[in-house]
């Protein structure tokens, strides 16, 4: 059994930032990462992927992204930065390690982290940073077993080359769904449709030449109703009325609901040019394609489900009785990231849905975590 004052489960951006912030305070941590290499999750994302957040506001704790990187990092640049970050702090990252369960040890002052292969780690503090995207969700549509085409989750999509000349449906109009639909068109798909159940608020990445992340950071300090109004006006001026192109009108209230908008980097132009068509929710799959909620049936060669993810935390954390004090109804941690939970020595980082950017929040949360962990270790 390995031992460490702190074990961090998950070596993505939030986990590495937490380890870096702890190292800055002289606290050693072991990071357990399921992938064979740092940045593995990012490396498997689709080729077109770039951050929607600026380099200046996307760096992790105590080591900003160097200026030699571009304003908006590509997928491969993010991987390079994460590895550079780990090397900068000389972090102890144990890769190819799958965590099975996090539980209280026999000694109430310690936690035990069981890993695949029968081994375990013991720690006074466990930081869970496995992220919002641990388990892909593909809806259990009726007729899935009848569909003769290709059905994948967006996490499996790399590029549009295999879909050239094909009729493709993308289900889900979030950022991944919109970018994949655009990529498919650019790669020569015969036709692309996007199924929209809940229309998202849409904003350009750089309205009036100013990065939307910078604007969101400013607006987040205002009353939510005011921020929504400013964002709504900005979106209308820069994007226009998309109902003319088949996109249902969205309730533009991201600062109230905390729902991250669709950041446009080409989808709107593709939609306006008629190269992507909008369809309603999927009712069922058929042998040849899809039946939609409006009764229309269409033929598709492939369906790509950009239908989100689950945290999987309910099966990862062993608890006596209910976990409702830790997780909300969506199985996302309650409370502020990096703050103490109802279970002494257990912390969460990296699960925040934020209009300011996931990496921006990971930086802030990991610094907060380091302060709280230092205080806990001194007192316990």
Secondary structure, DSSP 4 states (H G I P E B T S, - for coil): -EEEEEEEE--SHHHHHHHHHHHHTT--EEEE-SSSSTTHHHHTS-TT-B-SS-GGGS-BTTBPPPTTS-SS-BHHHHHHHHHHHHHHTT-EEE-S--EEEEEE-SSTT-EEEEETTS-EEEEEEEEE---TTSEE-----BTTTT--SEEEEGGG---SGGGTT-EEEEE--SHHHHHHHHHHHHTT-SEEEEE-SSPPPEEETTGGGS-HHHHHHHHTTS-HHHHHHHHHHHHHHHH--GGGGTPPPP---HHHH-PPPEEESSHHHHHHTTSEEEE--EEEE-SSEEEETTS-EEE-SEEEE---EE--HHHHB--SS--TTTB-TTS-B-S-TTS--SSTTEEE-S----TT-HHHHHHHHHHHHHHHHHHHHHH-
